[in-house]
Amino acid sequence: MEKKWEEMTADEKQEAQFQKLLAPKDPEGNDLKFQSPEAEKLYKERITRIKNVIQLKKIPDRVPVCPLPSMFPFNYAGMTVQEAMYDYDKCVAGFKKYILDFQPDMHIGAAGPGPGKFFEILDYKLYAWAGHGVKPEHSYQCLEGEYMKADEYDLLTTDPSFFFSNVYLPRVFGALEPWSMLPLLPGIVEMYGVAFNFIPFGLPPVQSAYKALFEAGAEALKWAMAMGGVDGELKTLGFPNILGGFTKAPFDLIGDTLRGSKGIMTDMYRRPDKLLKAMEAITPIMINMGLGAAKQTGNPLIFIPLHKGADGFMSDEQYKKFYWPTLKQVIMGLIEGGCIPFPAAEGGYNTRLKVIRDLPKGKTLWMFDQTDMVKAKDIVGDTLCIFGNVPSAMLNLGTPQQVKDYCKKLIDTVGKGGGFMMGSGAFFDEAKPENVHAMIDFTKEYGVYK
């Protein structure tokens, strides 16, 4: 008798996730029909290779290789970022061309550019994007600000859902500004006077906000259908996408999108207790965000971009107090739910390595950017699977031989004994195609385990 999901251990849940990947289904729930026996063979080999390298239980046949491009596939296909954001057919065609031409072991989908019209409909203020604040050929840029005021920590902590719906969203989406007039929903509990709470829903500005929301939802669905379509097609061709979604470190959620870098750095000194309490309050939300995404997509890898935990942003003592405890809770919550946390340690993480090794063996994949990879192998290599760290500058400005030499060094040192996946150190927009080919082709040729 098969165990129910809630009765399984974390190990059993992760194993079940991989077994589902190895026996993929089509949207109707039937066994996926691959376009050829060779495509099916390559698909299962790639999933098994990735499984073995992450779990640290068995050395794979060779080092897996997966560059993580941002806008490179679309530049490579001869289109601007703006075109990729507004013409979904062009977007998926460009991404498919990138995958078929370069043939990585894994990809993370074509969703990187995002749906431009959706952002327009809601008047998104948190980012500038191609044709809206940045040039058509450039990637989006975050517009940091204090979208949560210093005196609003108690409101966030007491009722995070109310804060996000009635305070934060009206500030970052111009079309949803009328939502600030909406009632506190838990207060709608009795017949007497209950109608007063519904008056805002009858006001023209609020109704216009909902109309914009419905229009944005329709556009998001159109975009998601296109992204899912190319994912499914690439799967039938033998190329897996095992990225299930993303979540964030609680410190970064507050520092990136609520208080801004300046605000959260000030809060570490002026209101540390409120900051810590707020991070604890949103930690379950971040866990459920990742688990919910994985359940929806059927893929277990949950990406966690680490923006403000890098060397030099805060001291080691501050990292251990403000950053790591709640991030570790998020990672452990994802692991318990059968997911594979995929933190991207942007910048350098050399002073953090001894801290982050305190995780279960073979349950996470860590992307390193400017970290000393030999040092990382020595300190965390027996616990965490290491991903990276071919420099974006080298891919753009170097030569194929320089890329091969760098990859050889990584394979000879970090790849020893398994537990290493070759990839870019950061997401990249511009690169010489011959350099990306050099990274992938050389790894496949040289990174074979005897």
Residue pairs with C-beta under 8 A, 6 or more apart in sequence:
3 12
5 13
5 16
5 338
8 16
8 338
10 335
10 336
10 337
10 338
10 360
10 363
13 336
13 337
13 338
14 55
14 300
14 335
14 338
14 339
14 340
14 363
16 338
17 294
17 299
17 300
17 338
17 339
17 340
18 47
18 51
18 300
20 298
21 47
21 240
21 242
21 299
21 300
22 44
22 47
22 48
23 31
24 31
24 32
24 43
24 235
25 31
25 32
26 32
26 33
26 232
27 232
32 235
32 236
33 236
34 40
34 43
34 236
34 237
34 238
35 236
35 237
38 238
39 236
39 237
39 238
40 238
41 238
42 238
42 239
43 235
43 238
43 239
43 240
45 61
46 64
46 105
46 106
46 238
46 239
46 240
47 240
47 242
48 60
49 60
49 61
49 62
49 64
49 105
50 64
50 105
50 106
50 240
50 242
50 421
52 58
52 59
52 60
52 418
53 60
53 63
53 64
53 385
53 418
53 419
53 420
53 421
54 340
54 362
54 363
54 364
54 365
54 385
55 362
55 363
55 385
56 361
56 362
56 382
56 383
56 385
56 418
56 419
57 362
58 418
59 417
59 418
59 449
60 418
60 449
61 448
61 449
62 443
62 444
62 447
62 448
62 449
63 411
63 415
63 420
63 421
63 422
63 443
63 447
63 449
64 105
64 106
64 421
64 422
65 104
65 105
65 421
65 422
65 423
65 439
65 440
65 443
65 444
65 447
66 104
66 105
66 106
66 107
66 387
66 421
66 422
66 423
67 102
67 104
67 390
67 395
67 423
67 424
67 428
67 436
67 439
67 440
68 108
68 367
68 423
68 424
68 426
68 427
68 428
69 98
69 112
69 424
69 427
69 428
69 429
69 431
69 436
70 112
70 139
70 427
70 428
70 429
71 81
71 84
71 112
71 113
71 139
71 429
72 98
72 428
72 429
72 430
72 431
72 436
73 94
73 95
73 97
73 98
73 99
73 110
74 80
74 81
74 83
74 84
74 91
74 94
74 95
74 113
75 81
75 137
75 429
75 430
76 94
76 97
76 98
76 101
76 433
77 90
77 93
77 94
77 95
77 97
77 98
78 94
79 87
79 90
79 94
80 130
80 136
80 137
81 113
81 129
81 130
81 136
81 137
81 138
81 139
81 429
82 116
82 130
82 131
82 136
82 137
83 90
83 91
83 136
84 90
84 91
84 94
84 113
85 91
85 113
85 114
85 115
85 116
85 129
85 130
85 131
86 116
86 117
86 131
88 115
88 222
88 223
88 226
88 227
89 226
91 110
91 113
91 226
92 110
92 226
92 227
92 229
92 230
94 110
95 109
95 110
95 230
96 110
96 230
96 233
96 234
99 107
99 234
99 239
100 237
101 433
102 436
102 437
102 440
103 239
103 440
104 239
104 440
106 239
106 240
106 241
106 242
107 234
107 239
107 240
107 241
108 241
108 243
108 303
109 227
109 230
109 231
109 241
109 243
110 226
110 227
110 230
110 231
111 227
112 427
113 130
114 129
114 140
114 223
115 219
115 220
115 222
115 223
116 129
116 130
116 131
116 132
117 219
118 216
118 219
118 220
118 223
119 127
119 129
119 132
120 132
121 175
121 212
121 215
121 216
121 219
122 173
122 174
122 175
122 176
122 212
122 213
122 216
123 173
123 174
123 175
124 172
124 173
124 174
125 143
125 171
125 172
125 173
125 174
126 142
126 143
126 147
126 172
126 257
127 133
127 140
127 141
127 142
127 143
128 134
128 140
128 141
128 143
129 140
129 141
130 136
130 137
130 138
130 139
130 140
133 141
133 143
134 140
134 141
138 429
139 429
142 256
144 256
144 260
144 261
144 262
145 260
146 259
146 260
146 263
147 168
147 171
147 172
147 257
147 258
147 259
147 260
148 156
148 163
148 167
148 168
148 254
148 258
148 259
148 263
150 259
150 263
150 266
150 267
150 270
150 271
152 163
152 167
153 267
153 271
153 274
153 275
153 277
153 278
154 274
155 162
155 163
155 167
156 163
156 258
156 278
156 281
156 282
157 274
157 277
157 278
157 281
159 184
159 186
160 281
160 282
160 285
162 184
162 185
165 179
165 182
166 179
166 180
166 182
166 184
167 180
168 258
169 176
169 179
170 176
170 177
170 178
170 179
170 180
171 177
172 257
175 208
175 209
175 212
175 213
175 216
176 209
176 212
176 213
177 205
177 209
178 200
178 203
178 205
178 206
178 208
178 209
179 206
179 209
181 200
181 203
181 205
181 206
182 200
182 201
182 206
183 197
183 198
183 200
187 197
188 194
188 197
188 198
200 206
201 207
231 241
234 241
235 241
241 299
242 299
242 300
242 301
243 297
243 299
243 301
243 303
243 342
244 290
244 293
244 294
244 296
244 297
244 298
244 299
244 300
244 301
244 302
244 339
245 289
245 290
245 292
245 293
245 294
245 296
245 297
245 299
245 302
245 303
246 290
246 293
246 302
246 303
246 304
246 305
247 286
247 287
247 289
247 290
247 293
247 302
247 303
247 304
247 330
247 334
248 256
248 286
248 289
248 304
248 305
249 286
249 304
249 306
249 307
249 308
249 309
249 323
249 326
249 327
249 330
250 278
250 279
250 280
250 282
250 283
250 286
250 326
250 327
250 330
251 264
251 279
251 308
251 309
251 322
251 323
251 326
251 327
252 305
252 306
252 307
252 308
252 309
253 282
253 286
254 264
254 275
254 278
254 279
254 282
255 261
255 263
255 264
255 265
255 307
255 308
256 307
256 308
259 267
261 308
264 275
264 308
267 274
267 275
268 275
268 314
268 318
268 322
272 322
275 322
276 321
276 322
279 322
279 326
280 326
283 326
283 329
283 330
283 333
284 333
286 330
287 329
287 330
287 333
287 334
287 337
290 302
290 304
290 330
290 333
290 334
290 337
290 339
290 341
291 333
291 334
291 337
291 339
293 302
294 300
294 302
294 337
294 338
294 339
300 338
300 339
300 340
301 339
301 340
301 342
301 365
302 334
302 339
302 340
302 341
302 342
303 342
303 344
304 327
304 330
304 331
304 341
304 342
304 343
304 344
305 343
305 344
305 346
306 327
306 343
306 344
306 345
306 346
306 349
307 346
308 314
308 323
309 319
309 323
309 324
309 327
309 345
309 349
309 352
310 345
310 346
310 347
310 348
310 349
311 347
311 348
311 349
311 350
311 351
311 352
312 347
312 348
313 347
314 322
314 323
316 351
316 352
316 355
319 351
319 352
319 355
320 355
324 352
324 355
324 356
327 343
328 358
328 359
330 341
331 341
331 343
331 359
331 364
332 359
334 340
334 341
335 341
335 359
335 360
335 363
335 364
340 363
340 364
340 365
341 363
341 364
341 365
342 364
342 365
342 366
342 367
342 387
343 364
343 366
343 367
344 367
344 369
344 426
345 352
345 366
345 367
345 368
345 369
345 371
346 369
346 426
347 369
347 370
348 369
348 370
348 371
349 356
349 368
349 369
349 371
349 376
350 371
350 372
350 375
353 371
353 375
353 376
353 379
353 380
354 379
356 366
356 380
356 384
357 379
357 380
357 383
357 384
359 383
359 384
360 383
361 382
361 383
362 383
362 385
364 384
364 385
365 384
365 385
365 387
365 421
366 376
366 380
366 384
366 385
366 386
366 387
367 387
367 388
367 389
367 423
367 425
368 376
368 386
368 387
368 388
368 389
368 425
369 388
369 389
369 425
369 426
370 389
370 425
371 388
371 389
373 386
373 388
373 389
373 410
373 413
373 414
374 413
374 414
376 386
376 414
377 386
377 413
377 414
377 416
377 419
377 420
380 386
381 414
381 417
381 419
381 420
382 419
384 419
385 419
385 420
385 421
386 414
386 419
386 420
386 421
387 420
387 421
387 423
388 423
388 424
388 425
389 410
389 423
389 424
389 425
390 403
390 406
390 407
390 410
390 422
390 423
390 424
390 425
390 439
391 406
391 424
391 425
392 424
392 425
392 426
392 427
392 428
392 431
394 402
394 403
394 406
394 435
395 403
395 424
395 428
395 431
395 432
395 435
395 436
395 439
396 428
396 430
396 431
396 432
396 435
398 432
398 435
399 435
400 434
400 435
400 437
400 438
401 438
403 435
403 438
403 439
403 442
404 438
404 442
407 422
407 438
407 439
407 442
407 443
407 446
407 447
408 442
408 446
410 420
410 422
411 420
411 422
411 443
411 446
411 447
414 420
415 422
415 447
418 449
422 439
422 443
422 447
424 439
